[in-house]
Amino acid sequence: MTPIHELLNRILWDQEFARGEFRIGYFDREEGQLVRVPLAQIHLTPGEHFFFQAADRDGCVHEIPFHRIKELYKDGKLIWHREH
């Protein structure tokens, strides 16, 4: 299976592959459930292999480890997942 950080980097750098609407599903420890957000609403630092940044409902920015990403959707279709 392709590591999630490699797939996210492909979205950043491969313009052909990046066409479409992407959503990630990550496990939120505070809510105790999977949270799905548009990829456009998270911040990816090129070359970062450990975390991404996302804002919660209150606008507070959190660093979320890549291992908590459980799903990736492209145009509503699940294209990557790992067991919850």
mmCIF file of the N, C-alpha and C atoms, coordinates in Angstrom:
data_MODEL
# 
_entry.id   MODEL 
# 
loop_
_atom_site.group_PDB 
_atom_site.id 
_atom_site.type_symbol 
_atom_site.label_atom_id 
_atom_site.label_alt_id 
_atom_site.label_comp_id 
_atom_site.label_asym_id 
_atom_site.label_entity_id 
_atom_site.label_seq_id 
_atom_site.pdbx_PDB_ins_code 
_atom_site.Cartn_x 
_atom_site.Cartn_y 
_atom_site.Cartn_z 
_atom_site.occupancy 
_atom_site.B_iso_or_equiv 
_atom_site.pdbx_formal_charge 
_atom_site.auth_seq_id 
_atom_site.auth_comp_id 
_atom_site.auth_asym_id 
_atom_site.auth_atom_id 
_atom_site.pdbx_PDB_model_num 
ATOM 1   N N  . MET A 1 1  ? 0.841   -1.173 0.000   1.00 0.00 ? 1  MET A N  1 
ATOM 2   C CA . MET A 1 1  ? 0.000   0.000  0.000   1.00 0.00 ? 1  MET A CA 1 
ATOM 3   C C  . MET A 1 1  ? 0.892   1.243  0.000   1.00 0.00 ? 1  MET A C  1 
ATOM 4   N N  . THR A 1 2  ? 0.501   2.233  -0.763  1.00 0.00 ? 2  THR A N  1 
ATOM 5   C CA . THR A 1 2  ? 1.230   3.493  -0.836  1.00 0.00 ? 2  THR A CA 1 
ATOM 6   C C  . THR A 1 2  ? 1.073   4.255  0.480   1.00 0.00 ? 2  THR A C  1 
ATOM 7   N N  . PRO A 1 3  ? 2.165   4.708  1.083   1.00 0.00 ? 3  PRO A N  1 
ATOM 8   C CA . PRO A 1 3  ? 2.040   5.513  2.300   1.00 0.00 ? 3  PRO A CA 1 
ATOM 9   C C  . PRO A 1 3  ? 1.257   6.795  2.010   1.00 0.00 ? 3  PRO A C  1 
ATOM 10  N N  . ILE A 1 4  ? 0.436   7.215  2.966   1.00 0.00 ? 4  ILE A N  1 
ATOM 11  C CA . ILE A 1 4  ? -0.442  8.366  2.751   1.00 0.00 ? 4  ILE A CA 1 
ATOM 12  C C  . ILE A 1 4  ? 0.347   9.634  2.442   1.00 0.00 ? 4  ILE A C  1 
ATOM 13  N N  . HIS A 1 5  ? 1.501   9.849  3.071   1.00 0.00 ? 5  HIS A N  1 
ATOM 14  C CA . HIS A 1 5  ? 2.240   11.083 2.789   1.00 0.00 ? 5  HIS A CA 1 
ATOM 15  C C  . HIS A 1 5  ? 2.733   11.114 1.345   1.00 0.00 ? 5  HIS A C  1 
ATOM 16  N N  . GLU A 1 6  ? 3.029   9.945  0.761   1.00 0.00 ? 6  GLU A N  1 
ATOM 17  C CA . GLU A 1 6  ? 3.434   9.903  -0.647  1.00 0.00 ? 6  GLU A CA 1 
ATOM 18  C C  . GLU A 1 6  ? 2.263   10.224 -1.560  1.00 0.00 ? 6  GLU A C  1 
ATOM 19  N N  . LEU A 1 7  ? 1.093   9.711  -1.230  1.00 0.00 ? 7  LEU A N  1 
ATOM 20  C CA . LEU A 1 7  ? -0.099  9.994  -2.026  1.00 0.00 ? 7  LEU A CA 1 
ATOM 21  C C  . LEU A 1 7  ? -0.466  11.478 -1.945  1.00 0.00 ? 7  LEU A C  1 
ATOM 22  N N  . LEU A 1 8  ? -0.382  12.058 -0.766  1.00 0.00 ? 8  LEU A N  1 
ATOM 23  C CA . LEU A 1 8  ? -0.670  13.484 -0.623  1.00 0.00 ? 8  LEU A CA 1 
ATOM 24  C C  . LEU A 1 8  ? 0.343   14.335 -1.378  1.00 0.00 ? 8  LEU A C  1 
ATOM 25  N N  . ASN A 1 9  ? 1.606   13.944 -1.359  1.00 0.00 ? 9  ASN A N  1 
ATOM 26  C CA . ASN A 1 9  ? 2.617   14.663 -2.140  1.00 0.00 ? 9  ASN A CA 1 
ATOM 27  C C  . ASN A 1 9  ? 2.331   14.555 -3.634  1.00 0.00 ? 9  ASN A C  1 
ATOM 28  N N  . ARG A 1 10 ? 1.824   13.419 -4.068  1.00 0.00 ? 10 ARG A N  1 
ATOM 29  C CA . ARG A 1 10 ? 1.461   13.271 -5.482  1.00 0.00 ? 10 ARG A CA 1 
ATOM 30  C C  . ARG A 1 10 ? 0.351   14.259 -5.856  1.00 0.00 ? 10 ARG A C  1 
ATOM 31  N N  . ILE A 1 11 ? -0.603  14.435 -4.963  1.00 0.00 ? 11 ILE A N  1 
ATOM 32  C CA . ILE A 1 11 ? -1.675  15.409 -5.212  1.00 0.00 ? 11 ILE A CA 1 
ATOM 33  C C  . ILE A 1 11 ? -1.083  16.814 -5.322  1.00 0.00 ? 11 ILE A C  1 
ATOM 34  N N  . LEU A 1 12 ? -0.093  17.132 -4.488  1.00 0.00 ? 12 LEU A N  1 
ATOM 35  C CA . LEU A 1 12 ? 0.537   18.451 -4.524  1.00 0.00 ? 12 LEU A CA 1 
ATOM 36  C C  . LEU A 1 12 ? 1.331   18.695 -5.800  1.00 0.00 ? 12 LEU A C  1 
ATOM 37  N N  . TRP A 1 13 ? 1.994   17.661 -6.310  1.00 0.00 ? 13 TRP A N  1 
ATOM 38  C CA . TRP A 1 13 ? 2.957   17.864 -7.388  1.00 0.00 ? 13 TRP A CA 1 
ATOM 39  C C  . TRP A 1 13 ? 2.534   17.329 -8.753  1.00 0.00 ? 13 TRP A C  1 
ATOM 40  N N  . ASP A 1 14 ? 1.559   16.457 -8.827  1.00 0.00 ? 14 ASP A N  1 
ATOM 41  C CA . ASP A 1 14 ? 1.117   15.876 -10.103 1.00 0.00 ? 14 ASP A CA 1 
ATOM 42  C C  . ASP A 1 14 ? -0.200  16.542 -10.514 1.00 0.00 ? 14 ASP A C  1 
ATOM 43  N N  . GLN A 1 15 ? -0.103  17.535 -11.385 1.00 0.00 ? 15 GLN A N  1 
ATOM 44  C CA . GLN A 1 15 ? -1.281  18.320 -11.750 1.00 0.00 ? 15 GLN A CA 1 
ATOM 45  C C  . GLN A 1 15 ? -2.380  17.467 -12.384 1.00 0.00 ? 15 GLN A C  1 
ATOM 46  N N  . GLU A 1 16 ? -2.014  16.486 -13.146 1.00 0.00 ? 16 GLU A N  1 
ATOM 47  C CA . GLU A 1 16 ? -3.015  15.615 -13.782 1.00 0.00 ? 16 GLU A CA 1 
ATOM 48  C C  . GLU A 1 16 ? -3.776  14.810 -12.728 1.00 0.00 ? 16 GLU A C  1 
ATOM 49  N N  . PHE A 1 17 ? -3.062  14.188 -11.817 1.00 0.00 ? 17 PHE A N  1 
ATOM 50  C CA . PHE A 1 17 ? -3.693  13.400 -10.755 1.00 0.00 ? 17 PHE A CA 1 
ATOM 51  C C  . PHE A 1 17 ? -4.512  14.288 -9.814  1.00 0.00 ? 17 PHE A C  1 
ATOM 52  N N  . ALA A 1 18 ? -4.055  15.524 -9.604  1.00 0.00 ? 18 ALA A N  1 
ATOM 53  C CA . ALA A 1 18 ? -4.681  16.425 -8.631  1.00 0.00 ? 18 ALA A CA 1 
ATOM 54  C C  . ALA A 1 18 ? -6.006  17.010 -9.108  1.00 0.00 ? 18 ALA A C  1 
ATOM 55  N N  . ARG A 1 19 ? -6.379  16.765 -10.352 1.00 0.00 ? 19 ARG A N  1 
ATOM 56  C CA . ARG A 1 19 ? -7.667  17.276 -10.822 1.00 0.00 ? 19 ARG A CA 1 
ATOM 57  C C  . ARG A 1 19 ? -8.786  16.535 -10.116 1.00 0.00 ? 19 ARG A C  1 
ATOM 58  N N  . GLY A 1 20 ? -9.658  17.280 -9.505  1.00 0.00 ? 20 GLY A N  1 
ATOM 59  C CA . GLY A 1 20 ? -10.770 16.673 -8.797  1.00 0.00 ? 20 GLY A CA 1 
ATOM 60  C C  . GLY A 1 20 ? -10.879 17.241 -7.401  1.00 0.00 ? 20 GLY A C  1 
ATOM 61  N N  . GLU A 1 21 ? -11.883 16.758 -6.697  1.00 0.00 ? 21 GLU A N  1 
ATOM 62  C CA . GLU A 1 21 ? -12.120 17.195 -5.323  1.00 0.00 ? 21 GLU A CA 1 
ATOM 63  C C  . GLU A 1 21 ? -11.708 16.082 -4.374  1.00 0.00 ? 21 GLU A C  1 
ATOM 64  N N  . PHE A 1 22 ? -10.796 16.388 -3.471  1.00 0.00 ? 22 PHE A N  1 
ATOM 65  C CA . PHE A 1 22 ? -10.287 15.411 -2.518  1.00 0.00 ? 22 PHE A CA 1 
ATOM 66  C C  . PHE A 1 22 ? -10.812 15.712 -1.119  1.00 0.00 ? 22 PHE A C  1 
ATOM 67  N N  . ARG A 1 23 ? -11.087 14.650 -0.374  1.00 0.00 ? 23 ARG A N  1 
ATOM 68  C CA . ARG A 1 23 ? -11.478 14.743 1.036   1.00 0.00 ? 23 ARG A CA 1 
ATOM 69  C C  . ARG A 1 23 ? -10.682 13.685 1.795   1.00 0.00 ? 23 ARG A C  1 
ATOM 70  N N  . ILE A 1 24 ? -10.241 14.050 2.990   1.00 0.00 ? 24 ILE A N  1 
ATOM 71  C CA . ILE A 1 24 ? -9.585  13.059 3.832   1.00 0.00 ? 24 ILE A CA 1 
ATOM 72  C C  . ILE A 1 24 ? -10.483 12.747 5.014   1.00 0.00 ? 24 ILE A C  1 
ATOM 73  N N  . GLY A 1 25 ? -10.361 11.539 5.513   1.00 0.00 ? 25 GLY A N  1 
ATOM 74  C CA . GLY A 1 25 ? -11.044 11.141 6.733   1.00 0.00 ? 25 GLY A CA 1 
ATOM 75  C C  . GLY A 1 25 ? -9.971  10.782 7.745   1.00 0.00 ? 25 GLY A C  1 
ATOM 76  N N  . TYR A 1 26 ? -9.958  11.485 8.858   1.00 0.00 ? 26 TYR A N  1 
ATOM 77  C CA . TYR A 1 26 ? -8.978  11.184 9.897   1.00 0.00 ? 26 TYR A CA 1 
ATOM 78  C C  . TYR A 1 26 ? -9.695  10.950 11.214  1.00 0.00 ? 26 TYR A C  1 
ATOM 79  N N  . PHE A 1 27 ? -9.060  10.176 12.078  1.00 0.00 ? 27 PHE A N  1 
ATOM 80  C CA . PHE A 1 27 ? -9.638  9.889  13.387  1.00 0.00 ? 27 PHE A CA 1 
ATOM 81  C C  . PHE A 1 27 ? -9.343  11.039 14.327  1.00 0.00 ? 27 PHE A C  1 
ATOM 82  N N  . ASP A 1 28 ? -10.401 11.640 14.844  1.00 0.00 ? 28 ASP A N  1 
ATOM 83  C CA . ASP A 1 28 ? -10.275 12.723 15.814  1.00 0.00 ? 28 ASP A CA 1 
ATOM 84  C C  . ASP A 1 28 ? -10.401 12.119 17.208  1.00 0.00 ? 28 ASP A C  1 
ATOM 85  N N  . ARG A 1 29 ? -9.336  12.196 17.982  1.00 0.00 ? 29 ARG A N  1 
ATOM 86  C CA . ARG A 1 29 ? -9.325  11.592 19.317  1.00 0.00 ? 29 ARG A CA 1 
ATOM 87  C C  . ARG A 1 29 ? -10.310 12.256 20.264  1.00 0.00 ? 29 ARG A C  1 
ATOM 88  N N  . GLU A 1 30 ? -10.464 13.572 20.161  1.00 0.00 ? 30 GLU A N  1 
ATOM 89  C CA . GLU A 1 30 ? -11.382 14.269 21.068  1.00 0.00 ? 30 GLU A CA 1 
ATOM 90  C C  . GLU A 1 30 ? -12.830 13.906 20.782  1.00 0.00 ? 30 GLU A C  1 
ATOM 91  N N  . GLU A 1 31 ? -13.179 13.798 19.500  1.00 0.00 ? 31 GLU A N  1 
ATOM 92  C CA . GLU A 1 31 ? -14.550 13.449 19.137  1.00 0.00 ? 31 GLU A CA 1 
ATOM 93  C C  . GLU A 1 31 ? -14.768 11.935 19.160  1.00 0.00 ? 31 GLU A C  1 
ATOM 94  N N  . GLY A 1 32 ? -13.682 11.175 19.104  1.00 0.00 ? 32 GLY A N  1 
ATOM 95  C CA . GLY A 1 32 ? -13.791 9.721  19.113  1.00 0.00 ? 32 GLY A CA 1 
ATOM 96  C C  . GLY A 1 32 ? -14.406 9.151  17.863  1.00 0.00 ? 32 GLY A C  1 
ATOM 97  N N  . GLN A 1 33 ? -14.246 9.865  16.749  1.00 0.00 ? 33 GLN A N  1 
ATOM 98  C CA . GLN A 1 33 ? -14.839 9.407  15.499  1.00 0.00 ? 33 GLN A CA 1 
ATOM 99  C C  . GLN A 1 33 ? -14.030 9.900  14.304  1.00 0.00 ? 33 GLN A C  1 
ATOM 100 N N  . LEU A 1 34 ? -14.389 9.378  13.144  1.00 0.00 ? 34 LEU A N  1 
ATOM 101 C CA . LEU A 1 34 ? -13.766 9.777  11.898  1.00 0.00 ? 34 LEU A CA 1 
ATOM 102 C C  . LEU A 1 34 ? -14.343 11.123 11.459  1.00 0.00 ? 34 LEU A C  1 
ATOM 103 N N  . VAL A 1 35 ? -13.469 12.043 11.092  1.00 0.00 ? 35 VAL A N  1 
ATOM 104 C CA . VAL A 1 35 ? -13.865 13.362 10.617  1.00 0.00 ? 35 VAL A CA 1 
ATOM 105 C C  . VAL A 1 35 ? -13.415 13.470 9.167   1.00 0.00 ? 35 VAL A C  1 
ATOM 106 N N  . ARG A 1 36 ? -14.316 13.869 8.284   1.00 0.00 ? 36 ARG A N  1 
ATOM 107 C CA . ARG A 1 36 ? -13.983 14.042 6.862   1.00 0.00 ? 36 ARG A CA 1 
ATOM 108 C C  . ARG A 1 36 ? -13.951 15.533 6.539   1.00 0.00 ? 36 ARG A C  1 
ATOM 109 N N  . VAL A 1 37 ? -12.842 15.959 5.937   1.00 0.00 ? 37 VAL A N  1 
ATOM 110 C CA . VAL A 1 37 ? -12.682 17.364 5.577   1.00 0.00 ? 37 VAL A CA 1 
ATOM 111 C C  . VAL A 1 37 ? -12.125 17.470 4.156   1.00 0.00 ? 37 VAL A C  1 
ATOM 112 N N  . PRO A 1 38 ? -12.493 18.546 3.448   1.00 0.00 ? 38 PRO A N  1 
ATOM 113 C CA . PRO A 1 38 ? -11.904 18.770 2.126   1.00 0.00 ? 38 PRO A CA 1 
ATOM 114 C C  . PRO A 1 38 ? -10.394 18.979 2.257   1.00 0.00 ? 38 PRO A C  1 
ATOM 115 N N  . LEU A 1 39 ? -9.664  18.407 1.342   1.00 0.00 ? 39 LEU A N  1 
ATOM 116 C CA . LEU A 1 39 ? -8.208  18.547 1.356   1.00 0.00 ? 39 LEU A CA 1 
ATOM 117 C C  . LEU A 1 39 ? -7.810  20.020 1.279   1.00 0.00 ? 39 LEU A C  1 
ATOM 118 N N  . ALA A 1 40 ? -8.628  20.831 0.617   1.00 0.00 ? 40 ALA A N  1 
ATOM 119 C CA . ALA A 1 40 ? -8.341  22.263 0.497   1.00 0.00 ? 40 ALA A CA 1 
ATOM 120 C C  . ALA A 1 40 ? -8.363  22.972 1.858   1.00 0.00 ? 40 ALA A C  1 
ATOM 121 N N  . GLN A 1 41 ? -8.950  22.367 2.868   1.00 0.00 ? 41 GLN A N  1 
ATOM 122 C CA . GLN A 1 41 ? -9.041  22.996 4.183   1.00 0.00 ? 41 GLN A CA 1 
ATOM 123 C C  . GLN A 1 41 ? -7.934  22.572 5.140   1.00 0.00 ? 41 GLN A C  1 
ATOM 124 N N  . ILE A 1 42 ? -7.011  21.749 4.671   1.00 0.00 ? 42 ILE A N  1 
ATOM 125 C CA . ILE A 1 42 ? -5.881  21.379 5.527   1.00 0.00 ? 42 ILE A CA 1 
ATOM 126 C C  . ILE A 1 42 ? -4.601  21.961 4.938   1.00 0.00 ? 42 ILE A C  1 
ATOM 127 N N  . HIS A 1 43 ? -3.590  22.053 5.770   1.00 0.00 ? 43 HIS A N  1 
ATOM 128 C CA . HIS A 1 43 ? -2.306  22.575 5.313   1.00 0.00 ? 43 HIS A CA 1 
ATOM 129 C C  . HIS A 1 43 ? -1.282  21.445 5.315   1.00 0.00 ? 43 HIS A C  1 
ATOM 130 N N  . LEU A 1 44 ? -0.722  21.201 4.124   1.00 0.00 ? 44 LEU A N  1 
ATOM 131 C CA . LEU A 1 44 ? 0.345   20.205 3.973   1.00 0.00 ? 44 LEU A CA 1 
ATOM 132 C C  . LEU A 1 44 ? 1.649   20.939 3.744   1.00 0.00 ? 44 LEU A C  1 
ATOM 133 N N  . THR A 1 45 ? 2.661   20.591 4.499   1.00 0.00 ? 45 THR A N  1 
ATOM 134 C CA . THR A 1 45 ? 3.985   21.160 4.313   1.00 0.00 ? 45 THR A CA 1 
ATOM 135 C C  . THR A 1 45 ? 4.774   20.206 3.430   1.00 0.00 ? 45 THR A C  1 
ATOM 136 N N  . PRO A 1 46 ? 5.221   20.658 2.233   1.00 0.00 ? 46 PRO A N  1 
ATOM 137 C CA . PRO A 1 46 ? 5.986   19.765 1.360   1.00 0.00 ? 46 PRO A CA 1 
ATOM 138 C C  . PRO A 1 46 ? 7.176   19.151 2.094   1.00 0.00 ? 46 PRO A C  1 
ATOM 139 N N  . GLY A 1 47 ? 7.322   17.847 1.958   1.00 0.00 ? 47 GLY A N  1 
ATOM 140 C CA . GLY A 1 47 ? 8.424   17.140 2.592   1.00 0.00 ? 47 GLY A CA 1 
ATOM 141 C C  . GLY A 1 47 ? 8.145   16.675 4.006   1.00 0.00 ? 47 GLY A C  1 
ATOM 142 N N  . GLU A 1 48 ? 7.044   17.121 4.593   1.00 0.00 ? 48 GLU A N  1 
ATOM 143 C CA . GLU A 1 48 ? 6.694   16.713 5.960   1.00 0.00 ? 48 GLU A CA 1 
ATOM 144 C C  . GLU A 1 48 ? 6.103   15.306 5.927   1.00 0.00 ? 48 GLU A C  1 
ATOM 145 N N  . HIS A 1 49 ? 6.686   14.390 6.686   1.00 0.00 ? 49 HIS A N  1 
ATOM 146 C CA . HIS A 1 49 ? 6.262   12.989 6.668   1.00 0.00 ? 49 HIS A CA 1 
ATOM 147 C C  . HIS A 1 49 ? 5.513   12.560 7.932   1.00 0.00 ? 49 HIS A C  1 
ATOM 148 N N  . PHE A 1 50 ? 5.271   13.483 8.853   1.00 0.00 ? 50 PHE A N  1 
ATOM 149 C CA . PHE A 1 50 ? 4.700   13.084 10.130  1.00 0.00 ? 50 PHE A CA 1 
ATOM 150 C C  . PHE A 1 50 ? 3.323   13.668 10.442  1.00 0.00 ? 50 PHE A C  1 
ATOM 151 N N  . PHE A 1 51 ? 3.023   14.875 9.983   1.00 0.00 ? 51 PHE A N  1 
ATOM 152 C CA . PHE A 1 51 ? 1.740   15.488 10.332  1.00 0.00 ? 51 PHE A CA 1 
ATOM 153 C C  . PHE A 1 51 ? 1.293   16.503 9.285   1.00 0.00 ? 51 PHE A C  1 
ATOM 154 N N  . PHE A 1 52 ? 0.025   16.870 9.387   1.00 0.00 ? 52 PHE A N  1 
ATOM 155 C CA . PHE A 1 52 ? -0.544  17.977 8.625   1.00 0.00 ? 52 PHE A CA 1 
ATOM 156 C C  . PHE A 1 52 ? -1.273  18.870 9.611   1.00 0.00 ? 52 PHE A C  1 
ATOM 157 N N  . GLN A 1 53 ? -1.687  20.035 9.171   1.00 0.00 ? 53 GLN A N  1 
ATOM 158 C CA . GLN A 1 53 ? -2.398  20.957 10.042  1.00 0.00 ? 53 GLN A CA 1 
ATOM 159 C C  . GLN A 1 53 ? -3.843  21.103 9.569   1.00 0.00 ? 53 GLN A C  1 
ATOM 160 N N  . ALA A 1 54 ? -4.763  21.138 10.519  1.00 0.00 ? 54 ALA A N  1 
ATOM 161 C CA . ALA A 1 54 ? -6.180  21.320 10.216  1.00 0.00 ? 54 ALA A CA 1 
ATOM 162 C C  . ALA A 1 54 ? -6.812  22.153 11.324  1.00 0.00 ? 54 ALA A C  1 
ATOM 163 N N  . ALA A 1 55 ? -7.791  22.952 10.932  1.00 0.00 ? 55 ALA A N  1 
ATOM 164 C CA . ALA A 1 55 ? -8.517  23.768 11.909  1.00 0.00 ? 55 ALA A CA 1 
ATOM 165 C C  . ALA A 1 55 ? -9.765  23.018 12.353  1.00 0.00 ? 55 ALA A C  1 
ATOM 166 N N  . ASP A 1 56 ? -10.077 23.112 13.639  1.00 0.00 ? 56 ASP A N  1 
ATOM 167 C CA . ASP A 1 56 ? -11.301 22.496 14.143  1.00 0.00 ? 56 ASP A CA 1 
ATOM 168 C C  . ASP A 1 56 ? -12.480 23.449 13.934  1.00 0.00 ? 56 ASP A C  1 
ATOM 169 N N  . ARG A 1 57 ? -13.625 23.071 14.442  1.00 0.00 ? 57 ARG A N  1 
ATOM 170 C CA . ARG A 1 57 ? -14.842 23.883 14.256  1.00 0.00 ? 57 ARG A CA 1 
ATOM 171 C C  . ARG A 1 57 ? -14.722 25.282 14.850  1.00 0.00 ? 57 ARG A C  1 
ATOM 172 N N  . ASP A 1 58 ? -13.871 25.429 15.866  1.00 0.00 ? 58 ASP A N  1 
ATOM 173 C CA . ASP A 1 58 ? -13.684 26.732 16.514  1.00 0.00 ? 58 ASP A CA 1 
ATOM 174 C C  . ASP A 1 58 ? -12.578 27.557 15.868  1.00 0.00 ? 58 ASP A C  1 
ATOM 175 N N  . GLY A 1 59 ? -11.940 27.024 14.818  1.00 0.00 ? 59 GLY A N  1 
ATOM 176 C CA . GLY A 1 59 ? -10.874 27.741 14.129  1.00 0.00 ? 59 GLY A CA 1 
ATOM 177 C C  . GLY A 1 59 ? -9.500  27.526 14.722  1.00 0.00 ? 59 GLY A C  1 
ATOM 178 N N  . CYS A 1 60 ? -9.394  26.669 15.737  1.00 0.00 ? 60 CYS A N  1 
ATOM 179 C CA . CYS A 1 60 ? -8.110  26.346 16.364  1.00 0.00 ? 60 CYS A CA 1 
ATOM 180 C C  . CYS A 1 60 ? -7.347  25.377 15.457  1.00 0.00 ? 60 CYS A C  1 
ATOM 181 N N  . VAL A 1 61 ? -6.093  25.677 15.164  1.00 0.00 ? 61 VAL A N  1 
ATOM 182 C CA . VAL A 1 61 ? -5.282  24.832 14.282  1.00 0.00 ? 61 VAL A CA 1 
ATOM 183 C C  . VAL A 1 61 ? -4.575  23.759 15.104  1.00 0.00 ? 61 VAL A C  1 
ATOM 184 N N  . HIS A 1 62 ? -4.655  22.513 14.605  1.00 0.00 ? 62 HIS A N  1 
ATOM 185 C CA . HIS A 1 62 ? -4.028  21.374 15.270  1.00 0.00 ? 62 HIS A CA 1 
ATOM 186 C C  . HIS A 1 62 ? -3.099  20.659 14.300  1.00 0.00 ? 62 HIS A C  1 
ATOM 187 N N  . GLU A 1 63 ? -2.032  20.082 14.830  1.00 0.00 ? 63 GLU A N  1 
ATOM 188 C CA . GLU A 1 63 ? -1.158  19.213 14.047  1.00 0.00 ? 63 GLU A CA 1 
ATOM 189 C C  . GLU A 1 63 ? -1.675  17.793 14.227  1.00 0.00 ? 63 GLU A C  1 
ATOM 190 N N  . ILE A 1 64 ? -1.995  17.148 13.106  1.00 0.00 ? 64 ILE A N  1 
ATOM 191 C CA . ILE A 1 64 ? -2.577  15.810 13.140  1.00 0.00 ? 64 ILE A CA 1 
ATOM 192 C C  . ILE A 1 64 ? -1.614  14.844 12.467  1.00 0.00 ? 64 ILE A C  1 
ATOM 193 N N  . PRO A 1 65 ? -1.197  13.801 13.164  1.00 0.00 ? 65 PRO A N  1 
ATOM 194 C CA . PRO A 1 65 ? -0.258  12.836 12.579  1.00 0.00 ? 65 PRO A CA 1 
ATOM 195 C C  . PRO A 1 65 ? -0.880  12.120 11.371  1.00 0.00 ? 65 PRO A C  1 
ATOM 196 N N  . PHE A 1 66 ? -0.052  11.874 10.375  1.00 0.00 ? 66 PHE A N  1 
ATOM 197 C CA . PHE A 1 66 ? -0.524  11.176 9.177   1.00 0.00 ? 66 PHE A CA 1 
ATOM 198 C C  . PHE A 1 66 ? -1.111  9.802  9.505   1.00 0.00 ? 66 PHE A C  1 
ATOM 199 N N  . HIS A 1 67 ? -0.622  9.148  10.556  1.00 0.00 ? 67 HIS A N  1 
ATOM 200 C CA . HIS A 1 67 ? -1.136  7.802  10.852  1.00 0.00 ? 67 HIS A CA 1 
ATOM 201 C C  . HIS A 1 67 ? -2.598  7.820  11.280  1.00 0.00 ? 67 HIS A C  1 
ATOM 202 N N  . ARG A 1 68 ? -3.135  9.003  11.592  1.00 0.00 ? 68 ARG A N  1 
ATOM 203 C CA . ARG A 1 68 ? -4.559  9.093  11.939  1.00 0.00 ? 68 ARG A CA 1 
ATOM 204 C C  . ARG A 1 68 ? -5.448  9.265  10.717  1.00 0.00 ? 68 ARG A C  1 
ATOM 205 N N  . ILE A 1 69 ? -4.842  9.464  9.525   1.00 0.00 ? 69 ILE A N  1 
ATOM 206 C CA . ILE A 1 69 ? -5.647  9.495  8.300   1.00 0.00 ? 69 ILE A CA 1 
ATOM 207 C C  . ILE A 1 69 ? -6.062  8.065  7.996   1.00 0.00 ? 69 ILE A C  1 
ATOM 208 N N  . LYS A 1 70 ? -7.349  7.860  7.836   1.00 0.00 ? 70 LYS A N  1 
ATOM 209 C CA . LYS A 1 70 ? -7.894  6.518  7.591   1.00 0.00 ? 70 LYS A CA 1 
ATOM 210 C C  . LYS A 1 70 ? -8.490  6.370  6.207   1.00 0.00 ? 70 LYS A C  1 
ATOM 211 N N  . GLU A 1 71 ? -8.848  7.485  5.542   1.00 0.00 ? 71 GLU A N  1 
ATOM 212 C CA . GLU A 1 71 ? -9.489  7.421  4.236   1.00 0.00 ? 71 GLU A CA 1 
ATOM 213 C C  . GLU A 1 71 ? -9.074  8.613  3.383   1.00 0.00 ? 71 GLU A C  1 
ATOM 214 N N  . LEU A 1 72 ? -9.078  8.402  2.059   1.00 0.00 ? 72 LEU A N  1 
ATOM 215 C CA . LEU A 1 72 ? -8.882  9.485  1.105   1.00 0.00 ? 72 LEU A CA 1 
ATOM 216 C C  . LEU A 1 72 ? -9.866  9.271  -0.032  1.00 0.00 ? 72 LEU A C  1 
ATOM 217 N N  . TYR A 1 73 ? -10.626 10.310 -0.340  1.00 0.00 ? 73 TYR A N  1 
ATOM 218 C CA . TYR A 1 73 ? -11.633 10.270 -1.400  1.00 0.00 ? 73 TYR A CA 1 
ATOM 219 C C  . TYR A 1 73 ? -11.242 11.228 -2.514  1.00 0.00 ? 73 TYR A C  1 
ATOM 220 N N  . LYS A 1 74 ? -11.528 10.828 -3.740  1.00 0.00 ? 74 LYS A N  1 
ATOM 221 C CA . LYS A 1 74 ? -11.377 11.701 -4.901  1.00 0.00 ? 74 LYS A CA 1 
ATOM 222 C C  . LYS A 1 74 ? -12.707 11.709 -5.621  1.00 0.00 ? 74 LYS A C  1 
ATOM 223 N N  . ASP A 1 75 ? -13.300 12.896 -5.766  1.00 0.00 ? 75 ASP A N  1 
ATOM 224 C CA . ASP A 1 75 ? -14.603 13.053 -6.411  1.00 0.00 ? 75 ASP A CA 1 
ATOM 225 C C  . ASP A 1 75 ? -15.642 12.097 -5.821  1.00 0.00 ? 75 ASP A C  1 
ATOM 226 N N  . GLY A 1 76 ? -15.613 11.951 -4.500  1.00 0.00 ? 76 GLY A N  1 
ATOM 227 C CA . GLY A 1 76 ? -16.586 11.133 -3.793  1.00 0.00 ? 76 GLY A CA 1 
ATOM 228 C C  . GLY A 1 76 ? -16.302 9.643  -3.782  1.00 0.00 ? 76 GLY A C  1 
ATOM 229 N N  . LYS A 1 77 ? -15.244 9.204  -4.457  1.00 0.00 ? 77 LYS A N  1 
ATOM 230 C CA . LYS A 1 77 ? -14.898 7.783  -4.522  1.00 0.00 ? 77 LYS A CA 1 
ATOM 231 C C  . LYS A 1 77 ? -13.710 7.496  -3.598  1.00 0.00 ? 77 LYS A C  1 
ATOM 232 N N  . LEU A 1 78 ? -13.837 6.471  -2.769  1.00 0.00 ? 78 LEU A N  1 
ATOM 233 C CA . LEU A 1 78 ? -12.753 6.071  -1.874  1.00 0.00 ? 78 LEU A CA 1 
ATOM 234 C C  . LEU A 1 78 ? -11.594 5.534  -2.706  1.00 0.00 ? 78 LEU A C  1 
ATOM 235 N N  . ILE A 1 79 ? -10.409 6.180  -2.597  1.00 0.00 ? 79 ILE A N  1 
ATOM 236 C CA . ILE A 1 79 ? -9.254  5.734  -3.382  1.00 0.00 ? 79 ILE A CA 1 
ATOM 237 C C  . ILE A 1 79 ? -8.130  5.175  -2.512  1.00 0.00 ? 79 ILE A C  1 
ATOM 238 N N  . TRP A 1 80 ? -8.246  5.376  -1.189  1.00 0.00 ? 80 TRP A N  1 
ATOM 239 C CA . TRP A 1 80 ? -7.209  4.867  -0.277  1.00 0.00 ? 80 TRP A CA 1 
ATOM 240 C C  . TRP A 1 80 ? -7.848  4.730  1.094   1.00 0.00 ? 80 TRP A C  1 
ATOM 241 N N  . HIS A 1 81 ? -7.482  3.665  1.815   1.00 0.00 ? 81 HIS A N  1 
ATOM 242 C CA . HIS A 1 81 ? -7.941  3.524  3.195   1.00 0.00 ? 81 HIS A CA 1 
ATOM 243 C C  . HIS A 1 81 ? -7.013  2.602  3.965   1.00 0.00 ? 81 HIS A C  1 
ATOM 244 N N  . ARG A 1 82 ? -7.071  2.756  5.248   1.00 0.00 ? 82 ARG A N  1 
ATOM 245 C CA . ARG A 1 82 ? -6.400  1.822  6.167   1.00 0.00 ? 82 ARG A CA 1 
ATOM 246 C C  . ARG A 1 82 ? -7.421  1.474  7.231   1.00 0.00 ? 82 ARG A C  1 
ATOM 247 N N  . GLU A 1 83 ? -7.230  0.353  7.849   1.00 0.00 ? 83 GLU A N  1 
ATOM 248 C CA . GLU A 1 83 ? -8.190  -0.120 8.859   1.00 0.00 ? 83 GLU A CA 1 
ATOM 249 C C  . GLU A 1 83 ? -8.321  0.886  9.998   1.00 0.00 ? 83 GLU A C  1 
ATOM 250 N N  . HIS A 1 84 ? -9.515  1.024  10.492  1.00 0.00 ? 84 HIS A N  1 
ATOM 251 C CA . HIS A 1 84 ? -9.806  1.953  11.602  1.00 0.00 ? 84 HIS A CA 1 
ATOM 252 C C  . HIS A 1 84 ? -9.334  1.319  12.839  1.00 0.00 ? 84 HIS A C  1 
# 
